[in-house]
Every structure is written in structure tokens, then in C-alpha cells.
Amino acid sequence: MRLVHLSDLHLGFRQYQRFTPMGINQREHDVALAFRKAIDKTIELQPDVVLFAGDVFHNVRPTNPAIIYAFKQLSRLTQMLPDAIVVMVAGNHDTPRTSETGCLLKLFKPLGIEVVDGSSELLTFKERNLSVLAVPDMGHSEHPVLRPQGKSRYNVLLLHGEIEGLLPPYLGMAERGTMEISKEELGAQNWDYVALGHYHVWREIAPNAFYSGSLEYTSTTIWGEVAEEARLDGKTWSAAAPRERLGKPGKGFIEWDLDSRRQTFHPIETRAVIDLPELDARGMTAAEVDQAISERVERAPIDDAIVRLVAKNVARHVARELDHKALREYKRRALHFQLDLRRPEVIRVHGHASPGRRASLAELVRDGLRSRPIDSEIDREELVAAGLDYLSQAEAVEQPVFADGPV
């Protein structure tokens, strides 16, 4: 018996002010196209089971076009695979913050899809000798017992959540929180397969437990996502597994054979996301910085791509004197070109002692929240965490280069 495991579709995701000839946000179109490609490939594979591990939509209340598109693609899936079992759990992006607001994923139930939201549910398919424990995002609610139940031959866990200690800082701070599960609580050894959602990069948790990753680059901070992919793809190595790559390059989904316990990762072609090599401009003139930027850009296929170049230690006067015509041309060629100029760190003298480092904005926020008077009912550490979370989200939004000299 074979299953397909998809996750983190994020339909309706929008980014950058670029539009298709039909007036659709280009990134929203990219995300929809990746989903269609995944549905096409799934139909070609003819699996017995299809699992969606949450975050079908990017927002709790997506636009009507996003809902209609999802319905059409899922309808095509169920029509072309009439005998397949299709199970979907709600992710943190699908789950309303209040119980009075219903989950939109229920709209897909008439298609024959088993939709689970709010609380976990054990689904038993006797004709396939299969049981699926479907666990949607449950926030900070009490976790269900994650153990197989009944006497099915095949036992599968489908869960949207964070494995404790797994998420990198960029994602843990920027994403809306979801439930956290320890590896011991997960108990992967008790299952024939564990299909996980929430983490946007392919990742093995155990020999039979995986995050399939998202189908497109839809994190709040896609640069952290790209860096994580590169790290897990073996461009850096794990001390625990120095001879093994821990991840897969790019986006896609997983096919798993429940009998042979064999995994196949099916890549999905997406728009290129390129983080150019960082530039240290300390001591450089504007002309030298222009030349260094040009060399990096011309070595990369930036046309129609999403591109970032971090240039640190760029003095304010140097930023103003850069070749803005060339930068506008880079922006015209790419779908999105971000030149992230960072000024030199300011060193201030404290008292009569040696120079000291200027406090970062995050440090100022943290220290301010820890020192200000608050009501006794408020948990101070939760207040600090929330403040840093909001700051992280604000910093994730694309910012102008300098207030007095935008690029």
C-alpha cells in the first residue's frame, strides 16, 4: 500500500507588488501552480492514500479565488482517484483563533475528503486494514495520546505541529505558534508512517517520520528557509550524521510504501529563490561596491527570480552614491530584487572605560519589557516573548534601505 504526503500548501499566499496579465498577484499564482503540479503528479502515481498535513490556506479567511481554486484541484484529485483515501488536517494557518469561527476546510468534505479540525480523530478504513490518527493544530490544548489503536495492519499518524527543538529561530519567532510535541511523545517507532506538517523544509525525524516541506517558498522569512534547505542538504554537515545528508533540495512531496517502508521524494519545480553571496563593503568606495554587486549579479540567473544581496558595513554616504540606474535594471530583470544594505555597527564609549557595543533593538525591547511595571496577573516572560515575536514579524516585512536614500 502506497501513500502520498503533502503539506503546507499555503494557497492564497501573496508577496511583492507584481501581477500576472490577469491581475493576480504573481506569488499567489506561483503557489497555486505548484499545488496544481503536485496534484498532477499525485494522480499519475495512483496512490492508495493521500494525506494533507495542514496549512492548506495561508490565512484563516482566504480570498474567494483561493477557495475556488483549492476546491477545483481537490475535486479533480478525488475524481481521478475515486478509490483513494484522502485525509486532511487543519494547520495553524487554517485554524481560527476563536471557536465561534468555523474552519473553512470543512468545505471539502462533500468531495469525499476526511477533514479533521479542532481535535484529533481516529479514522479506521476496514477495507484497507488501515487506521489514521489525524491530529490537527491544537495550539496549547492538551495533546492526545499518540499511540496506535485497534487492530489495523497499517497505522499512520498525520499531525500538524512542531517537534520540540526542531524549528530554527527564524521560523519559531516569525510564525504563528502551533503545538509542540517531543520525540518521545511522538513515538515514531510505534507507527508504520508519521506524516508531519508545519516545517517548510523536508526533514527526517525518524526512519519512518518526515516533514514533507512546503510546495513553495511561503515562510514569512524565505531567506531563513533557503538557508535551512542549504544547511540540511549537506552543504554543511551534522556532527551526528557526518556521512548523510539530512535534507532534500527544493520543494516537493513524499511518496511512502507502507510495505517496503521506502520513501520517494518528488520534487516540484518552483520559482528560483537566490540569496547571493554576502558582500562586506567595509572601506570600499561606491564605485567598488557597484562593481562587487555587478559581479555577484552577473554570476547568477536572476531573471524572473526572487533575489537578495546582503551588503554589510555600507556607510550612509556610500549608499547614496551607488549606481541606482543599475539597481533599477536588476529590479526590472528579477521578479523581486532586494539589496539589503546594512550600516557599520556603531561603537560608543561608555563612561571612561573601553568602547562598548551598541544595544540592538531586540535587546532594548527585551530590557524595557523586563524593567517596566506591569500588573501582577501578567506573566512577564510571556510578555517579553510576545514583544520579541511582534518585533520579529515587523522586521520580516521588507524595509526601505535607508530613510534618506532608498534604493
N, C-alpha and C positions, 0 to 999 in steps of 0.2 A: 504494500500500500504506500502510495506517494502523496506527500502534501506540499503545498506552496505556502510560503510565509512572507507576507508583505507588511510593511509598517510605515507610519509617519508620512502619509501622502500629502498632507497639508494643502489640500485643494482650496483655492481662493487666496493663497499667499500672494501678496503684491510687494513690489520693491522697485525703486527708481522710476523716474518720470519718462519712460519710453513706452510707446504703444505700437501695436500691430496696425496694419492698414484698416482693420475692422474696429479700431478704437479700444482694444483690450490691452490692459497692462501686459507688457512683454513677459515679465517674470511670471505672472499668473498663467499666461499661455504656455510658458515653458514647463511649469509644474503640471498643467493639465496634459500636455503632450507626453511627459514622462509616465504619467498614470496610464494613458492610452497604450503606450508601448508595453508597459508591464501587463496590462490586460491581454494584449495581443499574444505575448509570449506565454502567458498562463494558459490561454485557450489552446495554443499549439502544444503545450506539454501534456494536456489532458490529465491533470492530477485527480486523485480521489477526494482530496480535501483542500480547501483554500482558507487560509487564516489571515485576518487583518488585525494587527496588534495595536490599533488605536491611532489617534490623531489623523482621522480621515480628513477633517477640515482644519484650517489654520485658526479659525475663530468659532466661538460657540454659535454665533449668528452669522453664517457666511452669506454672501450675496446669492440672489436667486439663480444667476447663471452658473455659479459653482455647484449649487444643489442640483440643478437640472443636468449638468454635465456628469456629475457623480452618478446620478440615477440612470442615465443613458448607458454609461460604461458598465455599471454593475448589472444592469438589465441584460446587456449583451453577454456578460460573463455567465449569468445563470441560464440564459437561453442556449448558449453554445456548449455549456457543461451541465446539462439537466440532471445528471446523476451525481454530481459532485456535492459534497457537504461544504457549505460556506458559513463561516463563523466570524463575527466582528465584535470587538470590544471597544468601548469608548476610552479615548485617551484624555489627558488633562486639558488639551485644547478643545475637545468635544464636550467636556463636562461643565454644565452651568455651575456658577458659584452658589446659587440658591436652589433649593429643592422645588420651589414653585415653578421654575423654568424647566421645561422638558428638553430631553436630548433629541436633536434632530436625526440622529442615526436610526431612530425607530421608523423613519420614512421608508427604509429599505426592507423592512420585514415582509411587505407584500411580494417582494421578489423571491421569497423563499430563503432569505438570509437570516441566520440566527444572530440577533443583535442583543448584546448584554451590556447594560449600563447600570450605574448606581451601586450594585452589589454583585458579588460573584455568583456564578451559577454553574452547576454540573450538568452538562449535556451528554446524554447517552444515545448512541446510534447503534441499536442492537444488530441491525442488518449488516453493519460493517465491523461489529465487535470492537467498537471504538467509544471511548469516553474522553470528553474535552472539558477540563475545568477552566472556565472563562472568567478571568479576573480583570475588570476594567479599572481605570484610575479611581481610587477610593480615598485620595487625599490622606488625611490624618486619621481616618476611621480605623477601627480595629481590623487587623488583617485576618483573612480567612485562613484556615488550616490548609496548607499546600501539600496535600497528600492524595494519591490516587484512591478512588473509592469504587466499590463494586468489583465485578469480576471480568471486566473487558480485557481482551488480549492487548489492545493498544491504548495507552494512557498518555494524553497530551495535556500540557499546561500552556495556556495562552494568557499572557499577562502584560499589562502596560504599567511600567514602574521603573524605579531606579535600583539597581543592585548597589548595595551600600559600598561607598568608597570608590565607585567606578567613574562617575562623571567628572570631567575636567573642570577647573574653576570657571572657565568662560561660560560653560553651559549651566553649571549649578547656580551661578549668580544671575544669569540673564533669562532663564526660562522659568515660567510659572511652575511652582513646586508640584511634585507628584509624590506618591507613596514610595517609601524606601524599604527595600527587602534585603535582608542579609543572605549570604550564600547558604548558610546553614538552614535558614528558614525556607529558602527556595527548594532545597533538597533535589537537585537535578538528577542525582543517581536513582531516584525513585520513579522517574518518568522515561517514556520512550522518546519524547521530544519536548523541549521547552522553547516556545516562540515568544520572544520579548520585543516590546516596543518602548519608545521614548528617546533612546540614544540614537543619534543620527548617523553613526558610523558603524559599519559591520564590525561585530566583536564577538569572539568566542568567550563564553563564561565557563562552560564545561564542554566535554566532548559531544554532548547532545543538547546544549543550551546556547542559543545565539540571539544577538540583536541583528536583525537584517539590515538596519540602517534605513535612512530616508531614501526616497526615489529622486529627490532633487536637493539642491542646497537651500534649505529653508530655515536654518537657525537664525536667531537674532544677530549673532556674530558669525558670519560664514567663514571668516578668516581663521577663527579658532577651530572650526570644523575641518577646514582644509589642512591646517597644521596637524590636527589629530589623525586624519587619514594618512598623512605622510609618516607620522611617527609610528603608527600601527602597521603600516605597510612594509616595515623593515628598513626604512631609511635611517632609523635609529633602532637599537636593539634592546630587548628586555633582558635584564640580568637573570630572570627566572627561566627564560626560554631563548638563549642566545642563538640557537640554530634555527629557530622557527619565526616566521612572520606572524604577527598577531592580528593582522587585519587584511582587508581587501582594498584595492584602489578603486576610487569612484563609487558610483551608486548602482543599486540593483536589488535583487531579492533572492531568497533561498528556496531551493527545492530539496526536500529531505525524504529519503526512502526509509520507512519505518521498519522494514525487514532487514535490509543490509546496513542500516544506520549510516548511510553515505550521504554527504552533503554536496550539492552543486550550487555554486553562486552564479546567478545570471545577471550580468551587467546591463545597465540601461544607459544609453548614450544621453548625455545632458550637455547644457551649455558649459563651455570651458570657464573655469574659475582659476585665475592665475595670481599668485602672490609673488611678485618679482623680488629678487634678492635685495635685502635691505641695503640702504646707502647711508654711510656715515660721512656727513659733509663738514665735519669739523675742520676749520682752517681753509675751506675751499671758497673760491670766488663764485659769483653767479654763473659765469661762463663755464667754469669747471663742473658745477652742479648740473647745468644744462647738458653738458657732454656726457656725464655719467648717467643721467636719466635716459638720454637718447640711446646709449649703448645697451642699457637694460631692456628698453622697449623694443629695439630692433632685433634683439635675440629671441623674442617671444612672439607667438602668434596671437596678438591682441585683438585682431579684427573680430567684432561681434562677441568678444569675451567680456567677462567681469574681471577687472584688473585692479590691483592695488600695488602701490610702491610706497614703502615707508622710508622717509629720508629724515634721519635724526641729526641733531646738532646744526640746524639751519638757522642762522641769525635772521632777525627780522628784516634787515636791510637787504640781505641776500634774497630772501623770499620775494621782496618787491621787485627785484631786478631780474627775475627769471624770465625765460622766453615764453611768455603767455600765449603767443601765437602757436608755438609748437605744442604746448599743453592742450590748447583747444583742438588741435588736429588729432592728438591722441584720444581725446574725449569723443571726437566725431567717429573715429575708427572703431572704438570699443563700444559695447553696449553700455558699459559703465567704467570710467577710469577715475580712480581715487588716488590723488597724490597726497599722502599723509605726512605733512611737514611737521616736525617736532623741534621746538626751540631748544637750545642748550639748557641744561639744568642750572638753575640759579643757586649759587653758593653764597650764603650770608654768614656774617660773623656774629656770633652770639656772645655778648659781653666782651671780655678781654681775652677769651680763650681762643682755641683753634677754630677754623672755619667749620660750619655745620651744614647738613643737608636741609634744603627747604622742604617742609612737610608737604606731602601730596594731598590732593583734595579728599581722597578717601580717608586718609589719616585725620584730616581736620574734621570731617563729618563724624568719624568714629569717636574721636576725643570729645567733640562737642556734645554728642548724644550721651556719652558716658558721664559727663560732668553736669549736664543741665538738670534742674529739679523736675521731677515727674511725680505723678500720683502713685501711691503705694501699690495700687492694683495692677499697674503696668509692669510687665516683665522687661527689665532694662536691656537684657541681652537680645530679646526678640525685637525690641525697638531698634537697637543698633543693627541687627541683621537686616531688618526691613529697610532702614535708611541706606545701607550699603547696596542692597538689591535695587532700590529705585535709582541710585546713582549709577549703577552698572547699566541699567536699562537706558538711562539718559545718555550715557557715554557711547552706547552701542549705536545710537542714531547718528547718521553721517553728519559731521560737523564741518563748518567752513574752515578753511585753513587758518586764516588769521582775520580778526575783525577788521583790520585796516588794510588788508591786502589779499582778498580771496583769489584763489587760483581757478 
